[in-house]
């Protein structure tokens, strides 16, 4: 149960970071055709939701290792967002 709650909170961080990057209008986003399309942001957020849902299902079935995988995924997502938002890239 604890792993499921942690994955949920990691998902909140992922969505926040993802949305902040999409709203930043960083020049790197124009190089990704899927994100430059008007629905691109919504499609990428739906993909983010699918990843979160898959991680939550895997953790619910007893595969607590997926909580660690999703934690690493979250750390990489937040680090990437920090790099983009902080004009380090």
Biopython code that builds the backbone (N, CA, C, O; Angstrom):
import numpy as np
from Bio.PDB.StructureBuilder import StructureBuilder

atoms = [
    (1, "UNK", "N", (0.818, -1.196, 0.000)),
    (1, "UNK", "CA", (0.000, 0.000, 0.000)),
    (1, "UNK", "C", (0.862, 1.260, 0.000)),
    (1, "UNK", "O", (0.550, 2.240, -0.675)),
    (2, "UNK", "N", (1.938, 1.218, 0.759)),
    (2, "UNK", "CA", (2.836, 2.374, 0.815)),
    (2, "UNK", "C", (3.463, 2.628, -0.552)),
    (2, "UNK", "O", (3.599, 3.775, -0.979)),
    (3, "UNK", "N", (3.844, 1.548, -1.234)),
    (3, "UNK", "CA", (4.458, 1.703, -2.562)),
    (3, "UNK", "C", (3.477, 2.339, -3.538)),
    (3, "UNK", "O", (3.869, 3.161, -4.365)),
    (4, "UNK", "N", (2.219, 1.968, -3.447)),
    (4, "UNK", "CA", (1.203, 2.539, -4.334)),
    (4, "UNK", "C", (1.033, 4.034, -4.085)),
    (4, "UNK", "O", (0.920, 4.812, -5.033)),
    (5, "UNK", "N", (1.014, 4.436, -2.829)),
    (5, "UNK", "CA", (0.892, 5.858, -2.491)),
    (5, "UNK", "C", (2.117, 6.623, -2.983)),
    (5, "UNK", "O", (1.989, 7.733, -3.500)),
    (6, "UNK", "N", (3.301, 6.038, -2.825)),
    (6, "UNK", "CA", (4.521, 6.695, -3.314)),
    (6, "UNK", "C", (4.494, 6.858, -4.821)),
    (6, "UNK", "O", (4.864, 7.913, -5.337)),
    (7, "UNK", "N", (4.060, 5.826, -5.535)),
    (7, "UNK", "CA", (3.975, 5.925, -6.994)),
    (7, "UNK", "C", (2.994, 7.019, -7.386)),
    (7, "UNK", "O", (3.243, 7.761, -8.336)),
    (8, "UNK", "N", (1.888, 7.127, -6.671)),
    (8, "UNK", "CA", (0.922, 8.188, -6.952)),
    (8, "UNK", "C", (1.566, 9.565, -6.780)),
    (8, "UNK", "O", (1.408, 10.435, -7.637)),
    (9, "UNK", "N", (2.287, 9.764, -5.681)),
    (9, "UNK", "CA", (2.938, 11.063, -5.458)),
    (9, "UNK", "C", (4.041, 11.323, -6.479)),
    (9, "UNK", "O", (4.236, 12.464, -6.899)),
    (10, "UNK", "N", (4.762, 10.281, -6.880)),
    (10, "UNK", "CA", (5.743, 10.446, -7.955)),
    (10, "UNK", "C", (5.035, 10.881, -9.242)),
    (10, "UNK", "O", (5.563, 11.685, -10.010)),
    (11, "UNK", "N", (3.839, 10.340, -9.464)),
    (11, "UNK", "CA", (3.063, 10.731, -10.642)),
    (11, "UNK", "C", (2.681, 12.195, -10.613)),
    (11, "UNK", "O", (2.691, 12.864, -11.646)),
    (12, "UNK", "N", (2.345, 12.695, -9.441)),
    (12, "UNK", "CA", (2.028, 14.125, -9.297)),
    (12, "UNK", "C", (3.249, 14.967, -9.682)),
    (12, "UNK", "O", (3.117, 15.965, -10.392)),
    (13, "UNK", "N", (4.432, 14.567, -9.215)),
    (13, "UNK", "CA", (5.662, 15.284, -9.571)),
    (13, "UNK", "C", (5.914, 15.208, -11.072)),
    (13, "UNK", "O", (6.314, 16.198, -11.685)),
    (14, "UNK", "N", (5.684, 14.041, -11.668)),
    (14, "UNK", "CA", (5.889, 13.886, -13.107)),
    (14, "UNK", "C", (4.967, 14.801, -13.899)),
    (14, "UNK", "O", (5.406, 15.477, -14.830)),
    (15, "UNK", "N", (3.691, 14.823, -13.532)),
    (15, "UNK", "CA", (2.747, 15.683, -14.248)),
    (15, "UNK", "C", (3.101, 17.154, -14.082)),
    (15, "UNK", "O", (3.006, 17.922, -15.040)),
    (16, "UNK", "N", (3.503, 17.552, -12.895)),
    (16, "UNK", "CA", (3.875, 18.953, -12.671)),
    (16, "UNK", "C", (5.089, 19.335, -13.510)),
    (16, "UNK", "O", (5.106, 20.393, -14.140)),
    (17, "UNK", "N", (6.087, 18.487, -13.518)),
    (17, "UNK", "CA", (7.298, 18.765, -14.299)),
    (17, "UNK", "C", (6.981, 18.770, -15.795)),
    (17, "UNK", "O", (7.452, 19.635, -16.534)),
    (18, "UNK", "N", (6.194, 17.814, -16.225)),
    (18, "UNK", "CA", (5.840, 17.701, -17.641)),
    (18, "UNK", "C", (5.060, 18.934, -18.105)),
    (18, "UNK", "O", (5.353, 19.506, -19.155)),
    (19, "UNK", "N", (4.073, 19.331, -17.315)),
    (19, "UNK", "CA", (3.257, 20.495, -17.663)),
    (19, "UNK", "C", (4.093, 21.780, -17.665)),
    (19, "UNK", "O", (3.909, 22.638, -18.529)),
    (20, "UNK", "N", (4.999, 21.911, -16.712)),
    (20, "UNK", "CA", (5.858, 23.106, -16.658)),
    (20, "UNK", "C", (6.740, 23.193, -17.895)),
    (20, "UNK", "O", (6.932, 24.277, -18.446)),
    (21, "UNK", "N", (7.268, 22.077, -18.328)),
    (21, "UNK", "CA", (8.109, 22.079, -19.526)),
    (21, "UNK", "C", (7.280, 22.421, -20.754)),
    (21, "UNK", "O", (7.719, 23.204, -21.596)),
    (22, "UNK", "N", (6.096, 21.851, -20.867)),
    (22, "UNK", "CA", (5.242, 22.166, -22.015)),
    (22, "UNK", "C", (4.874, 23.639, -22.053)),
    (22, "UNK", "O", (4.821, 24.234, -23.129)),
    (23, "UNK", "N", (4.622, 24.228, -20.911)),
    (23, "UNK", "CA", (4.240, 25.640, -20.866)),
    (23, "UNK", "C", (5.423, 26.584, -21.005)),
    (23, "UNK", "O", (5.235, 27.781, -21.222)),
    (24, "UNK", "N", (6.641, 26.064, -20.884)),
    (24, "UNK", "CA", (7.823, 26.924, -20.961)),
    (24, "UNK", "C", (8.127, 27.392, -22.377)),
    (24, "UNK", "O", (8.842, 28.374, -22.573)),
    (25, "UNK", "N", (7.582, 26.686, -23.363)),
    (25, "UNK", "CA", (7.852, 27.008, -24.775)),
    (25, "UNK", "C", (9.354, 27.004, -25.074)),
    (25, "UNK", "O", (9.838, 27.832, -25.846)),
    (26, "UNK", "N", (10.069, 26.095, -24.475)),
    (26, "UNK", "CA", (11.509, 25.977, -24.699)),
    (26, "UNK", "C", (11.763, 25.638, -26.164)),
    (26, "UNK", "O", (11.009, 24.862, -26.751)),
    (27, "UNK", "N", (12.822, 26.208, -26.774)),
    (27, "UNK", "CA", (13.112, 25.939, -28.193)),
    (27, "UNK", "C", (13.320, 24.454, -28.503)),
    (27, "UNK", "O", (13.075, 24.027, -29.631)),
    (28, "UNK", "N", (13.755, 23.679, -27.546)),
    (28, "UNK", "CA", (13.968, 22.245, -27.794)),
    (28, "UNK", "C", (12.652, 21.535, -28.091)),
    (28, "UNK", "O", (12.646, 20.504, -28.764)),
    (29, "UNK", "N", (11.544, 22.067, -27.603)),
    (29, "UNK", "CA", (10.254, 21.432, -27.839)),
    (29, "UNK", "C", (9.824, 21.540, -29.292)),
    (29, "UNK", "O", (9.077, 20.690, -29.775)),
    (30, "UNK", "N", (10.277, 22.561, -29.996)),
    (30, "UNK", "CA", (9.916, 22.707, -31.406)),
    (30, "UNK", "C", (10.615, 21.676, -32.275)),
    (30, "UNK", "O", (10.211, 21.460, -33.417)),
    (31, "UNK", "N", (11.644, 21.043, -31.762)),
    (31, "UNK", "CA", (12.366, 20.015, -32.516)),
    (31, "UNK", "C", (11.684, 18.661, -32.448)),
    (31, "UNK", "O", (12.048, 17.739, -33.177)),
    (32, "UNK", "N", (10.700, 18.543, -31.577)),
    (32, "UNK", "CA", (9.952, 17.298, -31.445)),
    (32, "UNK", "C", (8.594, 17.518, -32.118)),
    (32, "UNK", "O", (7.733, 18.192, -31.553)),
    (33, "UNK", "N", (8.392, 16.962, -33.313)),
    (33, "UNK", "CA", (7.160, 17.261, -34.061)),
    (33, "UNK", "C", (5.882, 16.931, -33.288)),
    (33, "UNK", "O", (4.883, 17.638, -33.418)),
    (34, "UNK", "N", (5.904, 15.876, -32.496)),
    (34, "UNK", "CA", (4.702, 15.499, -31.758)),
    (34, "UNK", "C", (4.297, 16.597, -30.777)),
    (34, "UNK", "O", (3.107, 16.813, -30.549)),
    (35, "UNK", "N", (5.275, 17.290, -30.195)),
    (35, "UNK", "CA", (4.970, 18.311, -29.194)),
    (35, "UNK", "C", (4.628, 19.657, -29.814)),
    (35, "UNK", "O", (3.991, 20.488, -29.166)),
    (36, "UNK", "N", (5.043, 19.889, -31.064)),
    (36, "UNK", "CA", (4.739, 21.169, -31.696)),
    (36, "UNK", "C", (3.332, 21.188, -32.277)),
    (36, "UNK", "O", (2.807, 22.259, -32.582)),
    (37, "UNK", "N", (2.719, 20.033, -32.434)),
    (37, "UNK", "CA", (1.327, 19.941, -32.893)),
    (37, "UNK", "C", (0.422, 20.452, -31.777)),
    (37, "UNK", "O", (0.720, 20.239, -30.602)),
    (38, "UNK", "N", (-0.686, 21.127, -32.123)),
    (38, "UNK", "CA", (-1.566, 21.672, -31.072)),
    (38, "UNK", "C", (-2.020, 20.645, -30.028)),
    (38, "UNK", "O", (-2.144, 20.980, -28.850)),
    (39, "UNK", "N", (-2.264, 19.415, -30.442)),
    (39, "UNK", "CA", (-2.671, 18.394, -29.484)),
    (39, "UNK", "C", (-1.477, 17.671, -28.871)),
    (39, "UNK", "O", (-1.650, 16.784, -28.035)),
    (40, "UNK", "N", (-0.280, 18.041, -29.275)),
    (40, "UNK", "CA", (0.918, 17.351, -28.806)),
    (40, "UNK", "C", (1.069, 17.329, -27.302)),
    (40, "UNK", "O", (1.444, 16.308, -26.725)),
    (41, "UNK", "N", (0.781, 18.442, -26.668)),
    (41, "UNK", "CA", (0.894, 18.499, -25.217)),
    (41, "UNK", "C", (-0.085, 17.562, -24.537)),
    (41, "UNK", "O", (0.249, 16.903, -23.552)),
    (42, "UNK", "N", (-1.286, 17.509, -25.067)),
    (42, "UNK", "CA", (-2.290, 16.619, -24.477)),
    (42, "UNK", "C", (-1.931, 15.153, -24.713)),
    (42, "UNK", "O", (-2.113, 14.312, -23.833)),
    (43, "UNK", "N", (-1.428, 14.860, -25.888)),
    (43, "UNK", "CA", (-1.051, 13.475, -26.191)),
    (43, "UNK", "C", (0.096, 13.037, -25.289)),
    (43, "UNK", "O", (0.092, 11.914, -24.785)),
    (44, "UNK", "N", (1.064, 13.899, -25.083)),
    (44, "UNK", "CA", (2.186, 13.528, -24.223)),
    (44, "UNK", "C", (1.744, 13.389, -22.764)),
    (44, "UNK", "O", (2.284, 12.560, -22.032)),
    (45, "UNK", "N", (0.768, 14.192, -22.338)),
    (45, "UNK", "CA", (0.238, 14.042, -20.981)),
    (45, "UNK", "C", (-0.564, 12.747, -20.840)),
    (45, "UNK", "O", (-0.552, 12.123, -19.779)),
    (46, "UNK", "N", (-1.264, 12.340, -21.909)),
    (46, "UNK", "CA", (-1.965, 11.057, -21.872)),
    (46, "UNK", "C", (-0.975, 9.899, -21.807)),
    (46, "UNK", "O", (-1.225, 8.900, -21.132)),
    (47, "UNK", "N", (0.137, 10.034, -22.501)),
    (47, "UNK", "CA", (1.182, 9.015, -22.429)),
    (47, "UNK", "C", (1.772, 8.964, -21.021)),
    (47, "UNK", "O", (2.048, 7.885, -20.496)),
    (48, "UNK", "N", (1.959, 10.111, -20.425)),
    (48, "UNK", "CA", (2.440, 10.182, -19.037)),
    (48, "UNK", "C", (1.462, 9.479, -18.095)),
    (48, "UNK", "O", (1.875, 8.772, -17.176)),
    (49, "UNK", "N", (0.163, 9.678, -18.330)),
    (49, "UNK", "CA", (-0.852, 9.014, -17.521)),
    (49, "UNK", "C", (-0.800, 7.501, -17.713)),
    (49, "UNK", "O", (-0.949, 6.747, -16.751)),
    (50, "UNK", "N", (-0.589, 7.057, -18.946)),
    (50, "UNK", "CA", (-0.508, 5.618, -19.219)),
    (50, "UNK", "C", (0.669, 4.986, -18.486)),
    (50, "UNK", "O", (0.556, 3.876, -17.967)),
    (51, "UNK", "N", (1.792, 5.685, -18.444)),
    (51, "UNK", "CA", (2.963, 5.180, -17.714)),
    (51, "UNK", "C", (2.654, 5.103, -16.225)),
    (51, "UNK", "O", (2.993, 4.121, -15.566)),
    (52, "UNK", "N", (2.007, 6.145, -15.692)),
    (52, "UNK", "CA", (1.633, 6.142, -14.275)),
    (52, "UNK", "C", (0.661, 5.002, -13.973)),
    (52, "UNK", "O", (0.828, 4.285, -12.986)),
    (53, "UNK", "N", (-0.341, 4.839, -14.812)),
    (53, "UNK", "CA", (-1.324, 3.785, -14.601)),
    (53, "UNK", "C", (-0.669, 2.406, -14.639)),
    (53, "UNK", "O", (-0.977, 1.548, -13.811)),
    (54, "UNK", "N", (0.230, 2.193, -15.594)),
    (54, "UNK", "CA", (0.935, 0.910, -15.687)),
    (54, "UNK", "C", (1.763, 0.650, -14.430)),
    (54, "UNK", "O", (1.770, -0.465, -13.909)),
    (55, "UNK", "N", (2.453, 1.667, -13.950)),
    (55, "UNK", "CA", (3.258, 1.506, -12.734)),
    (55, "UNK", "C", (2.372, 1.196, -11.540)),
    (55, "UNK", "O", (2.719, 0.354, -10.710)),
    (56, "UNK", "N", (1.227, 1.869, -11.445)),
    (56, "UNK", "CA", (0.332, 1.626, -10.318)),
    (56, "UNK", "C", (-0.269, 0.217, -10.377)),
    (56, "UNK", "O", (-0.421, -0.436, -9.344)),
    (57, "UNK", "N", (-0.606, -0.244, -11.568)),
    (57, "UNK", "CA", (-1.137, -1.603, -11.714)),
    (57, "UNK", "C", (-0.082, -2.624, -11.329)),
    (57, "UNK", "O", (-0.382, -3.593, -10.631)),
    (58, "UNK", "N", (1.146, -2.417, -11.773)),
    (58, "UNK", "CA", (2.219, -3.362, -11.450)),
    (58, "UNK", "C", (2.488, -3.398, -9.948)),
    (58, "UNK", "O", (2.719, -4.468, -9.385)),
    (59, "UNK", "N", (2.460, -2.253, -9.307)),
    (59, "UNK", "CA", (2.681, -2.210, -7.857)),
    (59, "UNK", "C", (1.512, -2.866, -7.128)),
    (59, "UNK", "O", (1.713, -3.556, -6.128)),
    (60, "UNK", "N", (0.293, -2.656, -7.622)),
    (60, "UNK", "CA", (-0.884, -3.259, -6.998)),
    (60, "UNK", "C", (-0.845, -4.789, -7.073)),
    (60, "UNK", "O", (-1.327, -5.473, -6.171)),
    (61, "UNK", "N", (-0.271, -5.314, -8.150)),
    (61, "UNK", "CA", (-0.209, -6.770, -8.300)),
    (61, "UNK", "C", (0.912, -7.395, -7.477)),
    (61, "UNK", "O", (1.087, -8.613, -7.492)),
    (62, "UNK", "N", (1.662, -6.581, -6.768)),
    (62, "UNK", "CA", (2.689, -7.115, -5.886)),
    (62, "UNK", "C", (4.110, -6.936, -6.368)),
    (62, "UNK", "O", (5.051, -7.355, -5.694)),
    (63, "UNK", "N", (4.280, -6.327, -7.509)),
    (63, "UNK", "CA", (5.630, -6.091, -8.036)),
    (63, "UNK", "C", (6.152, -4.761, -7.507)),
    (63, "UNK", "O", (6.153, -3.761, -8.225)),
    (64, "UNK", "N", (6.593, -4.749, -6.262)),
    (64, "UNK", "CA", (7.013, -3.491, -5.644)),
    (64, "UNK", "C", (8.286, -2.926, -6.270)),
    (64, "UNK", "O", (8.609, -1.756, -6.061)),
    (65, "UNK", "N", (9.002, -3.729, -7.023)),
    (65, "UNK", "CA", (10.184, -3.233, -7.727)),
    (65, "UNK", "C", (9.838, -2.142, -8.731)),
    (65, "UNK", "O", (10.669, -1.292, -9.052)),
    (66, "UNK", "N", (8.595, -2.175, -9.227)),
    (66, "UNK", "CA", (8.167, -1.141, -10.166)),
    (66, "UNK", "C", (8.078, 0.221, -9.506)),
    (66, "UNK", "O", (8.167, 1.243, -10.185)),
    (67, "UNK", "N", (7.905, 0.250, -8.209)),
    (67, "UNK", "CA", (7.917, 1.535, -7.500)),
    (67, "UNK", "C", (9.304, 2.159, -7.617)),
    (67, "UNK", "O", (9.431, 3.369, -7.801)),
    (68, "UNK", "N", (10.339, 1.332, -7.509)),
    (68, "UNK", "CA", (11.705, 1.836, -7.676)),
    (68, "UNK", "C", (11.955, 2.295, -9.109)),
    (68, "UNK", "O", (12.595, 3.322, -9.335)),
    (69, "UNK", "N", (11.453, 1.536, -10.065)),
    (69, "UNK", "CA", (11.618, 1.918, -11.474)),
    (69, "UNK", "C", (10.927, 3.254, -11.734)),
    (69, "UNK", "O", (11.483, 4.123, -12.405)),
    (70, "UNK", "N", (9.726, 3.416, -11.207)),
    (70, "UNK", "CA", (9.000, 4.665, -11.406)),
    (70, "UNK", "C", (9.663, 5.812, -10.641)),
    (70, "UNK", "O", (9.622, 6.957, -11.091)),
    (71, "UNK", "N", (10.263, 5.524, -9.507)),
    (71, "UNK", "CA", (10.997, 6.559, -8.761)),
    (71, "UNK", "C", (12.193, 7.054, -9.577)),
    (71, "UNK", "O", (12.458, 8.255, -9.626)),
    (72, "UNK", "N", (12.903, 6.142, -10.206)),
    (72, "UNK", "CA", (14.038, 6.530, -11.058)),
    (72, "UNK", "C", (13.540, 7.334, -12.257)),
    (72, "UNK", "O", (14.139, 8.344, -12.626)),
    (73, "UNK", "N", (12.444, 6.884, -12.861)),
    (73, "UNK", "CA", (11.830, 7.606, -13.981)),
    (73, "UNK", "C", (11.450, 9.027, -13.556)),
    (73, "UNK", "O", (11.663, 9.982, -14.303)),
    (74, "UNK", "N", (10.892, 9.159, -12.366)),
    (74, "UNK", "CA", (10.522, 10.472, -11.845)),
    (74, "UNK", "C", (11.751, 11.344, -11.643)),
    (74, "UNK", "O", (11.746, 12.522, -11.998)),
    (75, "UNK", "N", (12.797, 10.772, -11.078)),
    (75, "UNK", "CA", (14.032, 11.537, -10.851)),
    (75, "UNK", "C", (14.596, 12.042, -12.174)),
    (75, "UNK", "O", (15.042, 13.187, -12.258)),
    (76, "UNK", "N", (14.583, 11.208, -13.201)),
    (76, "UNK", "CA", (15.091, 11.629, -14.505)),
    (76, "UNK", "C", (14.200, 12.695, -15.138)),
    (76, "UNK", "O", (14.697, 13.634, -15.761)),
    (77, "UNK", "N", (12.901, 12.552, -14.980)),
    (77, "UNK", "CA", (11.963, 13.537, -15.521)),
    (77, "UNK", "C", (12.144, 14.889, -14.844)),
    (77, "UNK", "O", (12.209, 15.920, -15.513)),
    (78, "UNK", "N", (12.225, 14.884, -13.537)),
    (78, "UNK", "CA", (12.390, 16.135, -12.794)),
    (78, "UNK", "C", (13.752, 16.764, -13.101)),
    (78, "UNK", "O", (13.856, 17.984, -13.221)),
    (79, "UNK", "N", (14.785, 15.946, -13.228)),
    (79, "UNK", "CA", (16.113, 16.475, -13.575)),
    (79, "UNK", "C", (16.093, 17.101, -14.970)),
    (79, "UNK", "O", (16.667, 18.169, -15.180)),
    (80, "UNK", "N", (15.438, 16.445, -15.916)),
    (80, "UNK", "CA", (15.325, 17.011, -17.265)),
    (80, "UNK", "C", (14.548, 18.305, -17.277)),
    (80, "UNK", "O", (14.928, 19.255, -17.960)),
    (81, "UNK", "N", (13.463, 18.350, -16.527)),
    (81, "UNK", "CA", (12.675, 19.578, -16.433)),
    (81, "UNK", "C", (13.495, 20.693, -15.798)),
    (81, "UNK", "O", (13.439, 21.840, -16.241)),
    (82, "UNK", "N", (14.250, 20.359, -14.768)),
    (82, "UNK", "CA", (15.093, 21.357, -14.117)),
    (82, "UNK", "C", (16.132, 21.900, -15.083)),
    (82, "UNK", "O", (16.407, 23.100, -15.086)),
    (83, "UNK", "N", (16.714, 21.030, -15.907)),
    (83, "UNK", "CA", (17.695, 21.479, -16.889)),
    (83, "UNK", "C", (17.065, 22.411, -17.925)),
    (83, "UNK", "O", (17.644, 23.439, -18.277)),
    (84, "UNK", "N", (15.879, 22.049, -18.408)),
    (84, "UNK", "CA", (15.208, 22.876, -19.400)),
    (84, "UNK", "C", (14.697, 24.188, -18.814)),
    (84, "UNK", "O", (14.857, 25.248, -19.420)),
    (85, "UNK", "N", (14.093, 24.117, -17.653)),
    (85, "UNK", "CA", (13.519, 25.314, -17.047)),
    (85, "UNK", "C", (14.592, 26.261, -16.535)),
    (85, "UNK", "O", (14.387, 27.475, -16.505)),
    (86, "UNK", "N", (15.716, 25.724, -16.139)),
    (86, "UNK", "CA", (16.787, 26.561, -15.614)),
    (86, "UNK", "C", (17.714, 27.078, -16.708)),
    (86, "UNK", "O", (18.771, 27.633, -16.409)),
    (87, "UNK", "N", (17.331, 26.903, -17.975)),
    (87, "UNK", "CA", (18.133, 27.354, -19.130)),
    (87, "UNK", "C", (19.529, 26.769, -19.111)),
    (87, "UNK", "O", (20.483, 27.428, -19.525)),
    (88, "UNK", "N", (19.661, 25.549, -18.637)),
    (88, "UNK", "CA", (20.947, 24.884, -18.644)),
    (88, "UNK", "C", (21.189, 24.132, -19.948)),
    (88, "UNK", "O", (22.306, 23.692, -20.222)),
    (89, "UNK", "N", (20.137, 23.989, -20.749)),
    (89, "UNK", "CA", (20.261, 23.340, -22.054)),
    (89, "UNK", "C", (19.897, 24.313, -23.131)),
    (89, "UNK", "O", (19.934, 23.968, -24.313)),
]
sb = StructureBuilder()
sb.init_structure("model")
sb.init_model(0)
sb.init_chain("A")
sb.init_seg("    ")
for serial, (resi, resn, name, xyz) in enumerate(atoms, 1):
    if name == "N":
        sb.init_residue(resn, " ", resi, " ")
    sb.init_atom(name, np.array(xyz, "f"), 0.0, 1.0, " ", f" {name:<3s}", serial, name[0])
structure = sb.get_structure()
